[in-house]
Amino acid sequence: MSNILTPSEAADYVRTEQSDTVMLMLLDQVDAYIKSATGRDWAADAVINPLARMCAGIILVAWYDDPSQMGMGPQNATNALMQLEVAALKYRKYSFFGNSSAGPISIPGAMEGDDVIKLVGVQGVSGDQTANFESVISDDGYIDQTSTSDLSDNIYVVILKSPADDVTA
């Protein structure tokens, strides 16, 4: 499993070697703290959100420099964690059964143009299943199964995000 920060990035934050055992031990704990604070597992993303990296760096430095602070969010990370929590709310998670062949599957709440951030099998199949479905929602309320295979016995979880949520003023 990867972390929000790579060992190289973490070592740069705390000015130590990449093999520092204390620093390496803290990486999982920092990820768990951020997940708990924001409600989202940022380490699971294929591309890590830059704000998540920054939050992880701030927390890592605080905990590495002062172990008595472990388990607490440093004051200077509070605003960044709030912004990260808001970003986490932009992601929407749905579960659904596959079809017996290619075609639309009802997902109330899916909107045309939503990006499929992650799509995994959770029953009957496991792991990444994005190759069997469209990568961008083409019709409101539906996701298209592109595979002609019978996937009707399988349950999937998809995480969607609107590209409009990334627009800044």
C-alpha positions, 0 to 999 in steps of 0.5 A: 500500500502506498502512502500520501507521501513517498519516503523521499517526500517525507524525508525532505519534509523532516530533513532526514534519510529515506530509510529513517524508521521513525519517519517511515512508521509515521507515514501510515499514522499520518494517512490514517489521521487525514482519512479520519479528519476528512472522511476520505482515503487520499492515499488510495488515489492514483494521483495524490491531491497536492493539498493532501500532500501538504497536509501530510507534510505538516502533520508529519513534521509536527509529529516527528519533531514532537512525538507528544503531538502524535494523534493531534492535528497541529494548529497550522494544519487545521485550515488545510484539513478543512479545505481537504475535507471540503474537497473530499465531499466532492466525491460521490460513491455508489454501488450497483450490479452489472448487466447481462451485456453492454448497456446502461445501468441506473445510478441515481445521482450520476450526472453527465460529464462526471469522471469515474475516479475509481471503479472496483468489484466488491462481490463476484469480482475484485480489483479495478474494473474500469475497463468494463465501464465508461470512464465519463458518465454520458447520461444523467442517472446512468453508467454504461457497461461497455463489456458485453460479458455477463456481469449481472452477478457482480456488485461494483462500487464507483466513485464519481466526481464532477470536473466542475468541482475543480473550477476555481474563481 
